[in-house]
Amino acid sequence: MKRSEFLAALGGATLGAQQPPINPEDDRNRIVLDVARVNMLYTVSDKKGRFVTDLRQDDFQIIEGNKLQKVLEFAKESDLPLRLGILVDASNSIRDRFRFQQEAAIEFISQVIRPKQDKAVIVAYDTSAELVADLSGDVEVLSKAIRGLRPGGGTAMFDAIFFACRDKLMQDQPRHKFRRAMIVLGDGDDNASRYTRDQALEMAQKADVVVYCISTNNTKIEKDGDKVLKYLASETGGIAFFPFKLQDLTQSFENIANELRHQYNVLYRPEPLIADGKYHKVEIRVRNRRDFVVRARKGYYAPKG
């Protein structure tokens, strides 16, 4: 997709135009949700950070609106087909780390993608966001797209997140039959997007996308961008990594790959059903194990009935 086509997909904006608010009546921004079924992917770890993978359905409590919810389906170490978004910062700010970033991303794709089950989309972002490889399970096609990237320009990370979630990761239905995740490589700064941080986050939440972030900030000093990456990951049930050495990038990708294979999956019917278009908070607990940590998205958007 050319950048002009990408901008048209975002609503026909031109670079430098004032960001318009998202119109809730705009069909391109209206997400159809099945309020009768809420899907939650999550991980459980002990106090040392090790995955806990031997828990059963009865070990968990799903709380929404201070009320215990009844689980319809449960699976551990879910082997659902993956739908991944790989978002690569191609701005000038990471020029010195760009080559190693490319190689680490390619290695991750080679390890994780199962060609007959999984698909990934590659989106690069600098002054604007650009689709460089559409959803595909062909590892060579995806790798070639990453190798062809060249850094330069500003940063439109929020636009890239919004587009990848809305136009790509939500394509395959029904949504609860696929595991959707996004890996964002960058420093968390944004100076060129039409959409805001919270608009990008809302779209990720509506698409059931877990966001993992790998920071390119190697100063060992926390910056505002690092806080943005932590926030996006935390709100969607993901995690942010801050590798200080180039070699640590590979370990960060390995950690994400490992986590994708150690998740629980629950499906429940909200009681009471409220189709109000609002954000509903959800909490997952492990019965009688306060030493276990559950990491999951913190809620979902209901449709407006």
N, C-alpha and C positions, 0 to 999 in steps of 0.2 A: 504494500500500500504506500503510495506516495504521500508526502506530508500534506499536500493540499487535500488529498482524499481523506486523510486522517482528521484534519481540522473540520472537514465537512461532516464527518461522522460524529464529531463532538458538538455539532450544531451550527456549522457554518461560520465560526468565528475567525477573525484574522488576527495575526500576531500583533500584540500590543493593544488589542481592543479591551475595553473595560469589561471585566467579568460580569456577565449577567447572572441573576439568581436562577436556580433550577426551578422550572415551572412544574409543579406537581401534576398538571394536566397534560404535560407533554408525553406522548406515547413512548418516546425513546427513553424517558426516564421513569416510566411506570413499570415496576417489577411485579409480576404476578406470583404471589406466594400461596402455598397451601397451608392455611392457618390450622387445619386439622392435623397436620403432621409437622413436628419440629425435629430436625436432625441435629445432633450434637456430636462432634468428634472431640476427643480429649485424651490427654496423657496423664498418667499417675506416676509419681516418683517418690522415693523415700527421702529422708533428710540428708542423704549423701548424694542425691541427684540421680540415683539409679532407677531405671524404669521398673515399675511393678506391673507384671503382665498376667498374673494368675488369679485376678479377682473375678468374681461372678456377678451376675445381674443383681442378686440380692444384697451385694455388698455396697451398692450405690443408692443414693437418694437424689432425686431431681426435684428442685424447689423452684416454683414460679409463683410470684404473688403471695409468698408465705404459705403456699399450699404444696403438699407432696403430690407429685405427678405420677401417673401410671405409665410404665414403659411398655411400648408395643413391640419393639424389636431391640435386641442387644447383640453385639458381637465384640469380641476382643481380638486384638492384633488384626484389625480389619484389613482384608485384602482387596478393598474396593479399587476399581480402576482410577488412576490418577489423572487429574486435569491440572497442569502446572503452568503458572505464568512466571517466566524468568525476565525480570526487569533490570536492565543494565544501564548504569549511569555512564553516559558517553560525553560528559561535559569536560571542559578544560581542567576542572579542579582535580581530576584523578588521572591525569595524563601519565604521571610517572609510575602508576600502579596498574595501568590499563591492561598491558599484555598478560601479566600474571593473573589478573581478574578473569580475562577471557579463558585462559587455560584451565583455571579452577572450575569455571562454570561448565566448560565442555566435559571435564572429567565427571562432574556431578551428573550431567545428563546421561553419560555413558553408563554410569553405575545404577541409576534409578529407573530410567525409562524402559519399560517392557513393551516392545514395538506393537504387539497384538492387543494390548490392553490400555496402555497409557498414551497420553498426548501432552505436548507442551507448546506454548506460544512464546516467542521471543520479541520483546519490545525494548527498543533503545530509547533513551530520552536525553536530550540536551536542551536547546532552546525550545524545542517542541518534542512530542513523542512520536515514534515511528515504529510501525509494525515491520519487523525484518524477517519473521518466519511465522506463518499462520499455524494454527493447531495441527500438530503432526506427531506421529510416533516414530518417524524416520530419524534416527540419531544423527546420521550423516548430514541430512538437510538442516537440522537444528544447529549442529556444530559448525557447519559452513557459514550459517548466518551470523553466528557469534564471531567467528574469525574475521569476517568482513567488516566489522565495526571499526570506526575511527573516531577518536575523541575530538570534541570541539564545541564551543558554544555555551549557553546558559543551562538552566536546570528546570525541567517541567515534570517533576516526579509525580505530583498529585494527578495530573492529567493522565499519565501513563497508568497509574493504579486504577483510576476511574474507567478508562477505556478497556483495559485488559479484563477487568471484572465484568463490566456490563456487556461488552460486545463479543467476548471470547470464552471466558471460563464458565459462563452460564448457558452455553449453547446446548450441551448434551443434557437430556432430561430422561427420567425424573431426577431431580437434583439429589435426592438421598441415595441414589445408586452410584454416585461418583464422589471421590474425595478431591476437594479443590484446595489448592495451596498456591501461594505466591512467594517467590524469593526476590527481594528488592536489594540490589547492590547499589550503594551510594553513600553519601555523607549526610543525607537527611535534609539538606538545604533545598529550597525551592524558590526560584525568582522569576518563573515564566509561565506558571500554570493558570488556566482559566478557573479551574476548580480549586476549592480550599482543602485543607487537611481534613476537616470534618466531613465534607462532601465525598471525598475519596474514601474515607473510613466507612461512611454510611453505605456506599456502593459495595464495598468489600463485605460488610455484614449482610447486606441483602443477597449477595451471591454465595453466602456460606463459605467464604474464602478465608483460610488461615494464612496470616501474613508472617513470613520470616524475613528478618532484615540482617544484612551483613554490612557493617559500617566500613567505609573506606577512610575514615578518620584515624590516622596513626600517630596523633600527637600525644596520646595518653592524657589529654585534657578533655573533659566532657564539654561538648558544645551544644548549642540549641538544636542542631540537626540530630544529634544523638538522642536527645529527649523525644524528638518527633518519632524516630525509629522505634524507640522503646514503647511509646504510646500506641503506635499502629499495631505492633506485635502483641502487646498485652491485651488490647481490646478485642482482638480476634482469636486469641488462644495460641498465638505463636510465641516466638522468642527472638530477641535481638542479639547478635554476636558482634564483638568488637575486637577483631584480630589486630594485634599491634605489629606483627611481622607478616610479610607477604606469604610465608609458608603457612601461617595460621589460617589463611583463607581456605585452604584445602580441608583443614580440620573442621572449620565451620560448616562447609558443605557436607562433610561426612556426618556431622552431628544431625543436620537436617534430614539427610537420607535415613539415618537410623531411627529418628523420631517418626518419620512417615510410616515405618513398619511396626511401630509399637503403640498404636492408638486404639482406644476403645470407641465404639460407635453406638449411640442410643437413638431411638426414634420414639417420640411420645406425642400424645394428643393433649394439647393444653386444656385444662379444666379449671375455671370456665373458659369457653371459647369467646374471645373478644376481638372482633375484626374492626379495630379502631385506627389502623394506620400508624400506631405508635410503637416505640421501642419498649420491649418487655424484657426485664432482667431475669436471668436464669442462673441458678447456682447448683453445682454438682458436688456432692459430699460423699466421702467414704465413711460408712458407719463404723463408729468406735475406733477410728484410726486417725487421730489428730496429727500424727507424725507423717502422714502421707499428704503430698501436695498434688492437687488436681489443677491442671492448666487447660482451660477451655475458653471459648468466646463467652462473653458476659451477657449475651442476650440475643434477641432477634427482632426484626421489624414485622409486625403483623400487617396484613392487607387492610385496606379501608373498605368495609362492607357497605 
